[in-house]
Amino acid sequence: MYNVSKEYFGIGQKVAEYSDLSFLKESNFDVFVDKVNNLELSIDEAER
């Protein structure tokens, strides 16, 4: 799964590999949101 953010110039960033939608279950959702919130562009990615 990739996250695309206007904040990061529309560059897709890989969040994780998922084989189903169980990451959206209430018991897993906070972990998923934390992963998305902690994504950052590297300097190389931002320069591209």
C-alpha positions as CSV (number, residue, x, y, z in Angstrom):
1,M,0.0,0.0,0.0
2,Y,1.2,3.5,-0.9
3,N,0.4,6.8,0.6
4,V,0.3,9.9,-1.7
5,S,0.4,13.2,0.0
6,K,0.2,16.8,-1.3
7,E,2.6,17.7,1.5
8,Y,5.2,15.5,-0.1
9,F,4.7,16.7,-3.7
10,G,2.4,13.9,-4.6
11,I,5.1,11.3,-4.3
12,G,3.9,7.9,-3.4
13,Q,5.5,6.3,-0.3
14,K,5.2,2.7,0.6
15,V,3.5,2.1,3.9
16,A,3.6,-1.7,4.0
17,E,2.6,-4.9,2.2
18,Y,-0.9,-6.1,2.9
19,S,-2.6,-9.2,1.5
20,D,-6.1,-8.2,2.8
21,L,-7.9,-5.3,4.4
22,S,-7.5,-6.5,8.0
23,F,-5.3,-3.5,8.7
24,L,-8.5,-1.5,8.6
25,K,-10.0,-3.4,11.5
26,E,-10.5,-1.4,14.7
27,S,-7.8,-3.5,16.5
28,N,-5.2,-2.8,13.8
29,F,-6.2,0.7,12.6
30,D,-4.1,2.8,15.1
31,V,-0.9,1.0,14.1
32,F,-1.7,1.6,10.4
33,V,-2.4,5.3,11.1
34,D,0.9,5.6,13.1
35,K,2.8,4.2,10.1
36,V,1.2,6.7,7.7
37,N,1.8,9.6,10.1
38,N,5.5,8.7,10.6
39,L,6.3,8.6,6.8
40,E,8.9,11.1,5.7
41,L,10.6,11.8,2.4
42,S,14.3,11.3,2.2
43,I,16.4,14.2,0.9
44,D,16.9,12.3,-2.4
45,E,13.1,11.7,-2.8
46,A,12.3,15.4,-2.1
47,E,14.9,16.6,-4.6
48,R,13.5,14.4,-7.4
